[in-house]
Amino acid sequence: MIAEITPLRRLPRTTSVFDYTVPHDMTPTIKIGQGVSISFRTTRSVTGIVIALKEQPFNHHIPLKSIKKILPDLTLQPWHLALAQWLTAYYHCSLSTALKMVLR
């Protein structure tokens, strides 16, 4: 299973969602809107939000990183995600910036 994740970092508006593989032991418990710990760019850990779940990656030729762990304290409701997507469209900001505003 593949999870589309937005890291909670300052990102360009055009590249705000990244694909990560979901380990088999996390497959039954992961859901949309959940906070996860991922490695981003280098080996450091970054918090991200699961935006979507899918069966196959966009590009099969690129190796994907795996989710490190699920953060049980950070879960967004569907209306939080809808509000963040509206903010992205209305204010022309990245999804990660909108999610950080919604979380405050």
C-alpha positions as CSV (number, residue, x, y, z in Angstrom):
1,M,0.0,0.0,0.0
2,I,1.2,3.5,-0.8
3,A,0.4,6.6,1.3
4,E,0.4,10.2,-0.1
5,I,1.9,12.3,2.6
6,T,2.4,16.0,3.1
7,P,5.4,16.8,5.3
8,L,4.8,19.7,7.7
9,R,7.6,21.7,6.3
10,R,7.8,24.8,4.2
11,L,7.5,23.5,0.6
12,P,6.8,24.9,-2.9
13,R,3.2,25.0,-3.8
14,T,3.7,22.6,-6.7
15,T,5.4,19.8,-4.8
16,S,3.7,19.3,-1.5
17,V,2.6,15.6,-1.6
18,F,5.0,12.6,-1.6
19,D,4.5,8.9,-1.9
20,Y,5.7,6.6,0.9
21,T,5.2,2.8,1.3
22,V,3.2,1.6,4.3
23,P,4.8,-1.3,6.2
24,H,2.6,-4.4,6.3
25,D,2.2,-4.2,10.1
26,M,0.8,-0.6,9.8
27,T,-1.6,-1.4,6.9
28,P,-4.7,-2.2,9.1
29,T,-4.3,0.8,11.3
30,I,-3.3,3.7,8.9
31,K,-6.0,6.1,7.7
32,I,-6.4,9.4,6.0
33,G,-5.7,12.4,8.2
34,Q,-3.3,10.6,10.5
35,G,0.0,12.0,11.5
36,V,3.1,9.9,10.7
37,S,6.8,10.1,11.2
38,I,8.8,10.0,7.9
39,S,12.3,10.5,6.7
40,F,12.4,13.5,4.4
41,R,15.3,14.4,2.1
42,T,18.0,13.3,4.5
43,T,17.8,10.9,7.3
44,R,16.1,13.3,9.8
45,S,12.6,12.6,11.0
46,V,9.7,14.8,9.9
47,T,6.1,14.8,10.9
48,G,3.7,14.4,8.0
49,I,-0.1,14.0,7.4
50,V,-1.6,11.2,5.3
51,I,-3.6,12.8,2.5
52,A,-4.6,9.7,0.5
53,L,-4.0,5.9,0.4
54,K,-3.6,4.0,-2.9
55,E,-2.5,0.6,-4.1
56,Q,0.3,1.6,-6.6
57,P,2.8,4.4,-6.8
58,F,2.6,7.1,-9.5
59,N,6.0,6.0,-10.9
60,H,7.1,2.4,-10.5
61,H,10.7,3.0,-11.3
62,I,11.5,5.3,-8.3
63,P,12.2,3.5,-5.0
64,L,10.0,4.8,-2.2
65,K,10.9,5.4,1.4
66,S,8.8,3.8,4.1
67,I,6.8,5.4,6.9
68,K,8.7,5.1,10.2
69,K,5.8,5.2,12.7
70,I,2.2,6.4,13.2
71,L,1.7,9.3,15.6
72,P,-1.4,8.4,17.6
73,D,-1.7,11.9,19.1
74,L,-2.1,13.6,15.7
75,T,-5.2,12.8,13.8
76,L,-7.1,15.2,11.6
77,Q,-10.8,15.0,10.8
78,P,-12.0,15.1,7.2
79,W,-13.2,18.7,7.6
80,H,-9.6,19.7,8.6
81,L,-8.3,18.4,5.4
82,A,-11.1,20.0,3.4
83,L,-10.4,23.3,5.1
84,A,-6.6,23.0,4.3
85,Q,-7.4,22.2,0.6
86,W,-9.7,25.2,0.4
87,L,-7.0,27.5,2.0
88,T,-4.5,26.1,-0.6
89,A,-6.8,27.0,-3.5
90,Y,-8.0,30.4,-2.2
91,Y,-4.6,31.8,-0.9
92,H,-2.4,30.0,-3.4
93,C,-0.2,28.5,-0.7
94,S,1.2,25.0,-0.4
95,L,-0.8,22.3,1.3
96,S,1.8,21.9,4.0
97,T,1.5,25.6,4.9
98,A,-2.3,25.3,5.1
99,L,-2.1,22.2,7.2
100,K,0.2,23.9,9.6
101,M,-2.3,26.8,9.9
102,V,-5.1,24.4,10.5
103,L,-3.2,22.6,13.3
104,R,-2.5,25.8,15.2
